[in-house]
Amino acid sequence: GNSVTQMEGPVTLSEEAFLTINCTYTATGYPSLFWYVQYPGEGLQLLLKATKADDKGSNKGFEATYRKETTSFHLEKGSVQVSDSAVYFCARGRSNYKLTFGKGTLLTVNP
Amino acid sequence: DAMVIQNPRYQVTQFGKPVTLSCSQTLNHNVMYWYQQKSSQAPKLLFHYYDKDFNNEADTPDNFQSRRPNTSFCFLDIRSPGLGDAAMYLCATSRFRGHYTEAFFGQGTRLTVV
């Protein structure tokens, strides 16, 4: 089937720590992949995206690489800040123009 | 700036009293979506419009309806809100031209049912 599995949280880190949030997908073909971020009480914001194998999406110090061989799109950041505290959703686009979301990972960064 | 705007940000309604949430976009996107998001959960797609074509998800209750009078506006109508309908409602848009591009979300409307 078409699904997205992401690392369950919550994840708690200290400021300047390294972040990885794992995301894997099942799909036929080559779906577009996305990371969205949701701050408390807000809608979802697109953080980064990749549309084909080996593409690297990056934004605000976050990166994710589209790995076809492992069907993964893990989110990484070298040095997190308190302001990065939010819920992160991995998602894949489907050919019928719908998004399939992972369950979300709550990240808390402490000073 | 082009964007997706939802009004109101917070809506309180009485149990059983019809309520309408609104969404407008300046992106000129052809697809508009309504999602329901409950606490600590992923957004759940209720329905979407591809241009004027309405597409309902199989598990969306009949209590939820939608209207899209033109490209820019889309409304979510809840005919008889129950306590279980309290949630964040998210509107999103995307431009689909043969392949999927990213969805742009509004700020959401937090619905409380009393």
gemmi code that builds the backbone of each chain (N, CA, C; Angstrom):
import gemmi

chains = {
    "A": [
        ("GLY", (0.822, -1.195, 0.000), (0.000, 0.000, 0.000), (0.855, 1.243, 0.000)),
        ("ASN", (0.219, 2.370, 0.089), (0.922, 3.648, 0.121), (0.888, 4.187, 1.543)),
        ("SER", (2.022, 4.207, 2.196), (2.036, 4.659, 3.576), (3.342, 5.347, 3.894)),
        ("VAL", (3.323, 6.058, 5.015), (4.504, 6.738, 5.525), (4.671, 6.349, 6.989)),
        ("THR", (5.840, 5.914, 7.347), (6.134, 5.531, 8.730), (7.244, 6.420, 9.237)),
        ("GLN", (6.981, 7.144, 10.297), (8.013, 7.993, 10.852), (8.244, 7.670, 12.308)),
        ("MET", (9.420, 8.022, 12.745), (9.862, 7.747, 14.099), (8.880, 8.348, 15.092)),
        ("GLU", (8.487, 7.559, 16.063), (7.552, 8.072, 17.046), (8.298, 8.866, 18.097)),
        ("GLY", (7.693, 9.916, 18.540), (8.312, 10.719, 19.575), (7.751, 10.373, 20.936)),
        ("PRO", (7.803, 11.319, 21.843), (8.448, 12.600, 21.609), (9.971, 12.507, 21.648)),
        ("VAL", (10.595, 13.454, 20.994), (12.046, 13.571, 21.004), (12.417, 14.821, 21.798)),
        ("THR", (13.279, 14.658, 22.757), (13.731, 15.783, 23.588), (15.238, 15.913, 23.451)),
        ("LEU", (15.688, 17.091, 23.064), (17.112, 17.340, 22.870), (17.525, 18.619, 23.579)),
        ("SER", (18.804, 18.720, 23.823), (19.363, 19.971, 24.308), (19.750, 20.831, 23.121)),
        ("GLU", (19.751, 22.138, 23.343), (20.141, 23.066, 22.279), (21.515, 22.687, 21.743)),
        ("GLU", (21.669, 22.802, 20.425), (22.899, 22.510, 19.684), (23.134, 21.020, 19.475)),
        ("ALA", (22.228, 20.172, 19.893), (22.359, 18.735, 19.644), (22.024, 18.428, 18.186)),
        ("PHE", (22.433, 17.236, 17.748), (22.143, 16.759, 16.395), (20.779, 16.074, 16.383)),
        ("LEU", (20.021, 16.356, 15.346), (18.674, 15.805, 15.232), (18.573, 14.862, 14.036)),
        ("THR", (17.951, 13.720, 14.265), (17.513, 12.848, 13.178), (16.105, 12.391, 13.484)),
        ("ILE", (15.218, 12.528, 12.521), (13.877, 11.950, 12.612), (13.733, 11.042, 11.395)),
        ("ASN", (13.549, 9.764, 11.656), (13.488, 8.792, 10.567), (12.118, 8.774, 9.899)),
        ("CYS", (12.147, 8.564, 8.593), (10.921, 8.445, 7.822), (11.143, 7.457, 6.689)),
        ("THR", (10.267, 6.482, 6.574), (10.302, 5.565, 5.444), (8.933, 5.539, 4.788)),
        ("TYR", (8.909, 5.145, 3.540), (7.647, 5.167, 2.801), (7.512, 3.891, 1.992)),
        ("THR", (6.309, 3.559, 1.676), (6.036, 2.502, 0.707), (5.310, 3.151, -0.452)),
        ("ALA", (5.653, 2.715, -1.626), (5.032, 3.331, -2.799), (5.382, 2.546, -4.040)),
        ("THR", (4.552, 2.702, -5.021), (4.934, 2.289, -6.361), (5.396, 3.548, -7.084)),
        ("GLY", (6.402, 3.404, -7.868), (6.895, 4.573, -8.594), (7.757, 5.457, -7.714)),
        ("TYR", (7.776, 6.724, -8.053), (8.664, 7.678, -7.386), (7.859, 8.866, -6.897)),
        ("PRO", (7.324, 8.744, -5.701), (6.502, 9.841, -5.181), (7.351, 11.038, -4.785)),
        ("SER", (6.765, 12.203, -4.776), (7.400, 13.359, -4.158), (7.340, 13.197, -2.645)),
        ("LEU", (8.363, 13.660, -1.966), (8.453, 13.520, -0.506), (8.613, 14.882, 0.136)),
        ("PHE", (8.029, 15.034, 1.325), (7.980, 16.331, 1.987), (8.198, 16.175, 3.486)),
        ("TRP", (8.722, 17.221, 4.086), (8.668, 17.398, 5.528), (7.917, 18.694, 5.804)),
        ("TYR", (6.886, 18.562, 6.654), (6.141, 19.719, 7.114), (6.413, 19.917, 8.598)),
        ("VAL", (6.334, 21.171, 9.040), (6.505, 21.494, 10.454), (5.257, 22.222, 10.940)),
        ("GLN", (4.851, 21.888, 12.158), (3.675, 22.532, 12.752), (4.045, 23.064, 14.123)),
        ("TYR", (4.033, 24.382, 14.267), (4.266, 25.013, 15.562), (2.958, 25.036, 16.335)),
        ("PRO", (3.015, 25.113, 17.645), (1.797, 25.018, 18.470), (0.710, 25.984, 18.014)),
        ("GLY", (-0.478, 25.446, 17.812), (-1.633, 26.265, 17.451), (-1.632, 26.791, 16.027)),
        ("GLU", (-0.717, 26.311, 15.213), (-0.597, 26.819, 13.845), (-0.917, 25.739, 12.816)),
        ("GLY", (-1.019, 26.175, 11.560), (-1.154, 25.222, 10.469), (0.187, 24.601, 10.129)),
        ("LEU", (0.189, 23.807, 9.067), (1.423, 23.155, 8.648), (2.186, 24.049, 7.684)),
        ("GLN", (3.493, 24.052, 7.847), (4.352, 24.792, 6.922), (5.280, 23.809, 6.226)),
        ("LEU", (5.441, 23.981, 4.928), (6.386, 23.143, 4.216), (7.799, 23.485, 4.659)),
        ("LEU", (8.541, 22.483, 5.104), (9.913, 22.688, 5.543), (10.889, 22.432, 4.394)),
        ("LEU", (10.707, 21.280, 3.731), (11.554, 20.974, 2.581), (10.899, 19.865, 1.769)),
        ("LYS", (11.424, 19.665, 0.570), (10.835, 18.651, -0.300), (11.908, 18.065, -1.213)),
        ("ALA", (11.581, 16.904, -1.800), (12.424, 16.280, -2.812), (11.507, 15.546, -3.777)),
        ("THR", (11.775, 15.673, -5.043), (10.853, 15.126, -6.034), (11.393, 13.911, -6.784)),
        ("LYS", (12.674, 13.595, -6.629), (13.196, 12.401, -7.303), (14.356, 11.829, -6.509)),
        ("ALA", (14.698, 10.604, -6.843), (15.742, 9.884, -6.109), (17.038, 10.685, -6.078)),
        ("ASP", (17.683, 10.670, -4.917), (18.966, 11.323, -4.653), (18.856, 12.842, -4.503)),
        ("ASP", (17.671, 13.387, -4.682), (17.484, 14.808, -4.402), (17.694, 15.059, -2.921)),
        ("LYS", (18.282, 16.204, -2.601), (18.386, 16.624, -1.213), (17.580, 17.892, -1.045)),
        ("GLY", (16.621, 17.849, -0.150), (15.892, 19.055, 0.210), (16.554, 19.701, 1.412)),
        ("SER", (16.577, 21.022, 1.450), (17.185, 21.696, 2.589), (16.518, 23.035, 2.822)),
        ("ASN", (16.476, 23.434, 4.104), (15.862, 24.704, 4.479), (16.132, 24.944, 5.957)),
        ("LYS", (16.513, 26.135, 6.316), (16.708, 26.544, 7.714), (17.639, 25.603, 8.468)),
        ("GLY", (18.608, 25.024, 7.807), (19.560, 24.121, 8.453), (19.108, 22.678, 8.484)),
        ("PHE", (17.868, 22.416, 8.096), (17.358, 21.057, 8.003), (17.674, 20.485, 6.620)),
        ("GLU", (17.918, 19.173, 6.599), (18.172, 18.480, 5.327), (17.488, 17.122, 5.331)),
        ("ALA", (17.142, 16.658, 4.136), (16.647, 15.286, 3.982), (16.973, 14.842, 2.562)),
        ("THR", (17.422, 13.604, 2.419), (17.799, 13.079, 1.116), (16.864, 11.947, 0.731)),
        ("TYR", (16.377, 11.993, -0.486), (15.461, 11.002, -1.045), (16.291, 9.765, -1.396)),
        ("ARG", (16.123, 8.705, -0.599), (16.886, 7.476, -0.810), (15.975, 6.392, -1.355)),
        ("LYS", (16.093, 6.151, -2.636), (15.217, 5.158, -3.266), (15.554, 3.756, -2.789)),
        ("GLU", (16.832, 3.469, -2.606), (17.246, 2.097, -2.273), (16.767, 1.673, -0.893)),
        ("THR", (16.607, 2.649, 0.006), (16.117, 2.333, 1.352), (14.720, 2.887, 1.589)),
        ("THR", (14.114, 3.437, 0.555), (12.791, 4.107, 0.630), (12.693, 4.967, 1.882)),
        ("SER", (13.665, 5.856, 2.018), (13.715, 6.687, 3.223), (13.875, 8.157, 2.878)),
        ("PHE", (13.517, 8.997, 3.841), (13.631, 10.454, 3.681), (13.817, 11.032, 5.087)),
        ("HIS", (14.920, 10.691, 5.712), (15.174, 11.072, 7.098), (15.505, 12.552, 7.221)),
        ("LEU", (14.953, 13.183, 8.228), (15.192, 14.607, 8.477), (16.367, 14.765, 9.442)),
        ("GLU", (17.274, 15.672, 9.109), (18.448, 15.906, 9.967), (18.698, 17.391, 10.116)),
        ("LYS", (19.276, 17.726, 11.287), (19.773, 19.074, 11.506), (20.970, 18.978, 12.425)),
        ("GLY", (22.017, 19.684, 12.084), (23.270, 19.542, 12.818), (23.250, 20.144, 14.204)),
        ("SER", (22.459, 21.217, 14.400), (22.488, 21.926, 15.671), (21.110, 22.556, 15.892)),
        ("VAL", (20.299, 21.908, 16.722), (18.932, 22.398, 16.907), (18.889, 23.578, 17.872)),
        ("GLN", (17.857, 24.378, 17.712), (17.613, 25.524, 18.566), (16.282, 25.363, 19.280)),
        ("VAL", (16.107, 26.109, 20.356), (14.839, 26.057, 21.096), (13.665, 26.354, 20.160)),
        ("SER", (13.876, 27.267, 19.222), (12.817, 27.663, 18.292), (12.433, 26.556, 17.312)),
        ("ASP", (13.192, 25.470, 17.265), (12.843, 24.333, 16.404), (11.817, 23.415, 17.058)),
        ("SER", (11.470, 23.674, 18.293), (10.477, 22.858, 18.987), (9.140, 22.947, 18.251)),
        ("ALA", (8.643, 21.792, 17.817), (7.444, 21.735, 16.988), (7.123, 20.270, 16.714)),
        ("VAL", (6.050, 20.045, 15.955), (5.745, 18.705, 15.469), (6.158, 18.628, 14.002)),
        ("TYR", (6.841, 17.567, 13.636), (7.338, 17.382, 12.276), (6.614, 16.212, 11.635)),
        ("PHE", (6.099, 16.461, 10.424), (5.372, 15.442, 9.685), (6.105, 15.127, 8.394)),
        ("CYS", (6.344, 13.846, 8.184), (6.838, 13.376, 6.894), (5.615, 13.076, 6.023)),
        ("ALA", (5.711, 13.335, 4.737), (4.561, 13.105, 3.856), (5.037, 12.726, 2.467)),
        ("ARG", (4.198, 12.002, 1.771), (4.478, 11.672, 0.392), (3.294, 12.061, -0.468)),
        ("GLY", (3.582, 12.527, -1.645), (2.534, 12.859, -2.592), (2.091, 11.606, -3.321)),
        ("ARG", (0.836, 11.595, -3.634), (0.279, 10.477, -4.391), (-0.155, 10.967, -5.757)),
        ("SER", (-0.244, 10.035, -6.685), (-0.538, 10.432, -8.064), (-1.920, 11.041, -8.188)),
        ("ASN", (-2.786, 10.784, -7.208), (-4.105, 11.394, -7.258), (-4.139, 12.699, -6.465)),
        ("TYR", (-3.004, 13.384, -6.419), (-2.829, 14.707, -5.815), (-3.290, 14.775, -4.368)),
        ("LYS", (-3.122, 13.702, -3.650), (-3.348, 13.725, -2.213), (-2.017, 13.504, -1.497)),
        ("LEU", (-1.979, 13.928, -0.246), (-0.823, 13.705, 0.605), (-1.106, 12.573, 1.576)),
        ("THR", (-0.133, 11.720, 1.790), (-0.203, 10.758, 2.884), (0.793, 11.186, 3.948)),
        ("PHE", (0.311, 11.422, 5.154), (1.153, 11.893, 6.250), (1.602, 10.745, 7.142)),
        ("GLY", (2.788, 10.895, 7.714), (3.161, 10.089, 8.858), (2.423, 10.601, 10.088)),
        ("LYS", (2.628, 9.958, 11.216), (1.877, 10.292, 12.424), (2.408, 11.524, 13.138)),
        ("GLY", (3.566, 11.997, 12.737), (4.127, 13.198, 13.358), (5.063, 12.856, 14.499)),
        ("THR", (6.068, 13.698, 14.659), (7.038, 13.537, 15.740), (7.171, 14.853, 16.474)),
        ("LEU", (6.882, 14.833, 17.760), (7.009, 16.036, 18.583), (8.457, 16.204, 19.021)),
        ("LEU", (9.034, 17.337, 18.678), (10.401, 17.664, 19.073), (10.361, 18.783, 20.104)),
        ("THR", (11.035, 18.558, 21.209), (11.216, 19.597, 22.226), (12.703, 19.831, 22.396)),
        ("VAL", (13.103, 21.082, 22.267), (14.511, 21.445, 22.441), (14.623, 22.308, 23.686)),
        ("ASN", (15.417, 21.856, 24.620), (15.615, 22.584, 25.883), (16.870, 23.438, 25.835)),
        ("PRO", (16.818, 24.603, 26.471), (17.989, 25.489, 26.471), (19.168, 24.871, 27.231)),
    ],
    "B": [
        ("ASP", (1.567, 39.062, 0.283), (2.095, 37.773, -0.139), (0.942, 36.827, -0.465)),
        ("ALA", (1.128, 36.028, -1.498), (0.132, 35.016, -1.822), (0.063, 34.008, -0.694)),
        ("MET", (-1.146, 33.584, -0.378), (-1.261, 32.684, 0.765), (-2.639, 32.047, 0.842)),
        ("VAL", (-2.790, 31.215, 1.841), (-4.049, 30.562, 2.160), (-4.526, 31.140, 3.493)),
        ("ILE", (-5.730, 31.666, 3.486), (-6.242, 32.372, 4.673), (-7.491, 31.680, 5.160)),
        ("GLN", (-7.496, 31.383, 6.443), (-8.666, 30.761, 7.043), (-9.302, 31.693, 8.065)),
        ("ASN", (-10.603, 31.741, 8.049), (-11.339, 32.539, 9.018), (-12.511, 31.747, 9.587)),
        ("PRO", (-12.775, 31.925, 10.858), (-11.936, 32.613, 11.840), (-10.808, 31.702, 12.322)),
        ("ARG", (-9.896, 32.200, 13.122), (-8.853, 31.351, 13.708), (-9.425, 30.473, 14.805)),
        ("TYR", (-10.396, 31.015, 15.529), (-11.039, 30.272, 16.614), (-12.559, 30.423, 16.459)),
        ("GLN", (-13.243, 29.286, 16.563), (-14.699, 29.281, 16.428), (-15.289, 28.427, 17.545)),
        ("VAL", (-16.240, 29.016, 18.261), (-16.972, 28.278, 19.276), (-18.398, 28.143, 18.785)),
        ("THR", (-18.916, 26.940, 18.807), (-20.283, 26.714, 18.368), (-20.996, 25.823, 19.368)),
        ("GLN", (-22.314, 25.904, 19.353), (-23.104, 25.069, 20.254), (-23.337, 23.704, 19.628)),
        ("PHE", (-23.460, 22.743, 20.469), (-23.790, 21.389, 20.045), (-25.027, 21.431, 19.139)),
        ("GLY", (-24.908, 20.873, 17.935), (-26.035, 20.806, 17.025), (-26.298, 22.038, 16.199)),
        ("LYS", (-25.579, 23.125, 16.437), (-25.818, 24.358, 15.692), (-24.900, 24.410, 14.471)),
        ("PRO", (-25.466, 24.567, 13.282), (-24.632, 24.574, 12.068), (-23.544, 25.641, 12.131)),
        ("VAL", (-22.407, 25.303, 11.591), (-21.284, 26.234, 11.575), (-20.574, 26.122, 10.227)),
        ("THR", (-20.046, 27.249, 9.772), (-19.314, 27.299, 8.511), (-17.934, 27.882, 8.735)),
        ("LEU", (-16.938, 27.198, 8.206), (-15.571, 27.686, 8.241), (-15.186, 28.086, 6.816)),
        ("SER", (-14.380, 29.122, 6.716), (-14.048, 29.604, 5.374), (-12.555, 29.578, 5.098)),
        ("CYS", (-12.241, 29.504, 3.820), (-10.863, 29.460, 3.358), (-10.776, 30.221, 2.045)),
        ("SER", (-9.764, 31.045, 1.922), (-9.535, 31.724, 0.648), (-8.064, 31.609, 0.281)),
        ("GLN", (-7.791, 31.687, -1.012), (-6.414, 31.559, -1.479), (-6.139, 32.567, -2.594)),
        ("THR", (-4.923, 33.051, -2.590), (-4.490, 33.964, -3.645), (-3.455, 33.310, -4.551)),
        ("LEU", (-3.309, 31.987, -4.428), (-2.287, 31.258, -5.182), (-2.790, 30.799, -6.545)),
        ("ASN", (-4.104, 30.902, -6.764), (-4.728, 30.429, -8.004), (-4.481, 28.931, -8.233)),
        ("HIS", (-4.468, 28.187, -7.136), (-4.270, 26.742, -7.239), (-5.578, 26.065, -7.591)),
        ("ASN", (-5.486, 24.968, -8.348), (-6.701, 24.307, -8.814), (-7.261, 23.288, -7.829)),
        ("VAL", (-6.475, 22.888, -6.844), (-6.954, 21.894, -5.880), (-7.031, 22.543, -4.489)),
        ("MET", (-8.153, 22.330, -3.826), (-8.310, 22.796, -2.446), (-8.768, 21.633, -1.579)),
        ("TYR", (-8.232, 21.572, -0.367), (-8.465, 20.450, 0.537), (-8.983, 20.961, 1.883)),
        ("TRP", (-9.748, 20.103, 2.549), (-10.081, 20.315, 3.951), (-9.606, 19.104, 4.745)),
        ("TYR", (-8.856, 19.408, 5.812), (-8.365, 18.387, 6.723), (-8.928, 18.640, 8.115)),
        ("GLN", (-9.122, 17.551, 8.837), (-9.444, 17.630, 10.262), (-8.250, 17.101, 11.042)),
        ("GLN", (-7.838, 17.847, 12.065), (-6.708, 17.402, 12.878), (-7.089, 17.448, 14.344)),
        ("LYS", (-7.088, 16.297, 14.963), (-7.330, 16.224, 16.400), (-5.988, 16.197, 17.135)),
        ("SER", (-6.073, 16.449, 18.410), (-4.873, 16.642, 19.210), (-3.896, 15.486, 19.057)),
        ("SER", (-2.628, 15.830, 18.810), (-1.531, 14.862, 18.718), (-1.713, 13.847, 17.601)),
        ("GLN", (-2.461, 14.211, 16.575), (-2.662, 13.310, 15.442), (-2.262, 13.991, 14.136)),
        ("ALA", (-2.073, 13.170, 13.121), (-1.818, 13.706, 11.789), (-3.111, 14.272, 11.205)),
        ("PRO", (-3.024, 15.210, 10.292), (-4.229, 15.690, 9.615), (-4.915, 14.569, 8.852)),
        ("LYS", (-6.240, 14.593, 8.881), (-7.046, 13.586, 8.201), (-7.829, 14.288, 7.094)),
        ("LEU", (-7.668, 13.815, 5.873), (-8.343, 14.439, 4.748), (-9.837, 14.145, 4.796)),
        ("LEU", (-10.630, 15.217, 4.721), (-12.090, 15.069, 4.695), (-12.596, 15.003, 3.252)),
        ("PHE", (-12.177, 15.982, 2.448), (-12.536, 16.023, 1.036), (-11.652, 17.039, 0.333)),
        ("HIS", (-11.770, 17.037, -0.995), (-11.032, 18.031, -1.752), (-11.777, 18.355, -3.034)),
        ("TYR", (-11.459, 19.490, -3.585), (-11.951, 19.908, -4.895), (-10.789, 19.907, -5.875)),
        ("TYR", (-11.000, 19.271, -7.001), (-10.100, 19.425, -8.131), (-10.872, 20.300, -9.118)),
        ("ASP", (-10.453, 21.551, -9.224), (-11.266, 22.559, -9.927), (-12.651, 22.567, -9.280)),
        ("LYS", (-13.691, 22.289, -10.035), (-15.032, 22.293, -9.459), (-15.499, 20.902, -9.044)),
        ("ASP", (-14.689, 19.913, -9.309), (-15.074, 18.537, -8.997), (-14.829, 18.226, -7.533)),
        ("PHE", (-15.899, 17.816, -6.863), (-15.850, 17.516, -5.430), (-15.517, 16.046, -5.237)),
        ("ASN", (-14.592, 15.767, -4.307), (-14.172, 14.397, -4.018), (-14.215, 14.163, -2.519)),
        ("ASN", (-15.116, 13.299, -2.117), (-15.316, 13.006, -0.702), (-14.496, 11.783, -0.314)),
        ("GLU", (-13.848, 11.831, 0.853), (-13.210, 10.617, 1.348), (-14.277, 9.658, 1.839)),
        ("ALA", (-14.019, 8.369, 1.700), (-15.047, 7.361, 1.983), (-15.519, 7.400, 3.437)),
        ("ASP", (-14.638, 7.788, 4.348), (-15.002, 7.754, 5.765), (-15.367, 9.124, 6.328)),
        ("THR", (-15.589, 10.099, 5.471), (-16.022, 11.419, 5.948), (-17.506, 11.382, 6.272)),
        ("PRO", (-17.878, 11.752, 7.507), (-19.303, 11.697, 7.878), (-20.146, 12.640, 7.030)),
        ("ASP", (-21.419, 12.261, 6.854), (-22.354, 13.080, 6.073), (-22.577, 14.451, 6.701)),
        ("ASN", (-22.275, 14.566, 7.954), (-22.416, 15.812, 8.698), (-21.518, 16.920, 8.131)),
        ("PHE", (-20.513, 16.534, 7.386), (-19.567, 17.488, 6.820), (-19.867, 17.685, 5.335)),
        ("GLN", (-19.986, 18.964, 4.951), (-20.232, 19.309, 3.568), (-19.242, 20.401, 3.173)),
        ("SER", (-19.120, 20.617, 1.877), (-18.219, 21.663, 1.415), (-18.779, 22.347, 0.179)),
        ("ARG", (-18.371, 23.591, 0.002), (-18.751, 24.372, -1.178), (-17.515, 25.097, -1.697)),
        ("ARG", (-17.444, 25.182, -3.011), (-16.374, 25.963, -3.630), (-17.012, 26.827, -4.719)),
        ("PRO", (-17.446, 28.024, -4.356), (-18.155, 28.859, -5.330), (-17.275, 29.388, -6.452)),
        ("ASN", (-15.998, 29.504, -6.211), (-15.063, 29.951, -7.242), (-13.665, 29.443, -6.902)),
        ("THR", (-12.690, 29.753, -7.745), (-11.335, 29.228, -7.533), (-10.761, 29.637, -6.194)),
        ("SER", (-11.099, 30.833, -5.731), (-10.427, 31.406, -4.570), (-10.993, 30.976, -3.233)),
        ("PHE", (-12.249, 30.584, -3.183), (-12.906, 30.345, -1.898), (-13.384, 28.907, -1.772)),
        ("CYS", (-13.323, 28.427, -0.533), (-13.862, 27.102, -0.227), (-14.403, 27.146, 1.200)),
        ("PHE", (-15.551, 26.511, 1.418), (-16.189, 26.536, 2.728), (-16.387, 25.114, 3.241)),
        ("LEU", (-16.277, 24.992, 4.541), (-16.577, 23.732, 5.214), (-17.812, 23.976, 6.071)),
        ("ASP", (-18.867, 23.203, 5.818), (-20.101, 23.308, 6.594), (-20.239, 22.063, 7.462)),
        ("ILE", (-20.451, 22.293, 8.741), (-20.756, 21.192, 9.654), (-22.205, 21.364, 10.064)),
        ("ARG", (-23.049, 20.448, 9.635), (-24.492, 20.654, 9.752), (-24.982, 20.558, 11.190)),
        ("SER", (-24.466, 19.620, 11.938), (-24.904, 19.438, 13.315), (-23.685, 19.000, 14.132)),
        ("PRO", (-22.893, 19.975, 14.563), (-21.636, 19.628, 15.251), (-21.878, 18.859, 16.534)),
        ("GLY", (-21.099, 17.812, 16.684), (-21.095, 17.083, 17.942), (-19.802, 17.348, 18.686)),
        ("LEU", (-19.748, 16.879, 19.926), (-18.555, 17.119, 20.732), (-17.323, 16.502, 20.083)),
        ("GLY", (-17.520, 15.414, 19.354), (-16.405, 14.746, 18.693), (-15.876, 15.478, 17.482)),
        ("ASP", (-16.554, 16.542, 17.079), (-16.098, 17.330, 15.932), (-15.169, 18.469, 16.335)),
        ("ALA", (-14.973, 18.624, 17.627), (-14.020, 19.634, 18.100), (-12.616, 19.239, 17.634)),
        ("ALA", (-11.975, 20.141, 16.915), (-10.683, 19.824, 16.291), (-10.133, 21.088, 15.652)),
        ("MET", (-8.931, 20.961, 15.111), (-8.379, 21.984, 14.233), (-8.749, 21.598, 12.810)),
        ("TYR", (-9.272, 22.555, 12.052), (-9.605, 22.309, 10.649), (-8.643, 23.094, 9.774)),
        ("LEU", (-8.000, 22.358, 8.885), (-6.962, 22.935, 8.047), (-7.395, 22.928, 6.591)),
        ("CYS", (-7.236, 24.068, 5.963), (-7.465, 24.190, 4.528), (-6.098, 24.186, 3.840)),
        ("ALA", (-6.030, 23.576, 2.682), (-4.776, 23.553, 1.937), (-5.074, 23.664, 0.444)),
        ("THR", (-4.079, 24.088, -0.301), (-4.206, 24.174, -1.755), (-2.973, 23.586, -2.405)),
        ("SER", (-3.143, 23.160, -3.642), (-1.985, 22.737, -4.424), (-2.295, 22.937, -5.895)),
        ("ARG", (-1.217, 22.988, -6.675), (-1.371, 23.088, -8.120), (-1.015, 21.731, -8.704)),
        ("PHE", (-1.960, 21.094, -9.308), (-1.704, 19.779, -9.881), (-1.731, 19.890, -11.386)),
        ("ARG", (-0.597, 19.534, -11.995), (-0.531, 19.533, -13.461), (0.164, 18.247, -13.900)),
        ("GLY", (-0.475, 17.127, -13.616), (0.077, 15.850, -14.050), (1.008, 15.209, -13.045)),
        ("HIS", (1.538, 15.978, -12.134), (2.329, 15.390, -11.067), (2.117, 16.217, -9.806)),
        ("TYR", (2.412, 15.598, -8.690), (2.078, 16.247, -7.421), (3.098, 17.315, -7.050)),
        ("THR", (2.594, 18.465, -6.638), (3.455, 19.482, -6.048), (3.000, 19.722, -4.619)),
        ("GLU", (3.742, 20.484, -3.890), (3.478, 20.616, -2.471), (2.158, 21.302, -2.198)),
        ("ALA", (1.583, 20.986, -1.046), (0.377, 21.643, -0.565), (0.753, 22.803, 0.345)),
        ("PHE", (-0.016, 23.871, 0.241), (0.169, 25.044, 1.084), (-1.016, 25.111, 2.045)),
        ("PHE", (-0.704, 25.229, 3.318), (-1.736, 25.183, 4.344), (-2.038, 26.566, 4.897)),
        ("GLY", (-3.290, 26.744, 5.297), (-3.664, 27.912, 6.066), (-3.294, 27.728, 7.528)),
        ("GLN", (-3.600, 28.758, 8.318), (-3.260, 28.732, 9.735), (-4.182, 27.845, 10.555)),
        ("GLY", (-5.291, 27.450, 9.967), (-6.206, 26.574, 10.668), (-7.289, 27.334, 11.428)),
        ("THR", (-8.403, 26.659, 11.636), (-9.477, 27.152, 12.507), (-9.670, 26.146, 13.623)),
        ("ARG", (-9.517, 26.609, 14.851), (-9.728, 25.750, 16.018), (-11.206, 25.806, 16.373)),
        ("LEU", (-11.906, 24.670, 16.230), (-13.334, 24.610, 16.513), (-13.565, 23.993, 17.884)),
        ("THR", (-14.320, 24.694, 18.692), (-14.754, 24.202, 20.002), (-16.261, 24.025, 19.963)),
        ("VAL", (-16.746, 22.899, 20.444), (-18.177, 22.633, 20.497), (-18.596, 22.572, 21.965)),
        ("VAL", (-19.570, 23.412, 22.316), (-19.997, 23.481, 23.730), (-21.447, 23.033, 23.889)),
    ],
}
model = gemmi.Model(1)
for chain_id, residues in chains.items():
    chain = gemmi.Chain(chain_id)
    for i, (resn, *xyz) in enumerate(residues, 1):
        res = gemmi.Residue()
        res.name, res.seqid = resn, gemmi.SeqId(i, " ")
        for name, pos in zip(("N", "CA", "C"), xyz):
            atom = gemmi.Atom()
            atom.name, atom.element = name, gemmi.Element(name[0])
            atom.pos, atom.b_iso = gemmi.Position(*pos), 0.0
            res.add_atom(atom)
        chain.add_residue(res)
    model.add_chain(chain)
structure = gemmi.Structure()
structure.add_model(model)
structure.setup_entities()
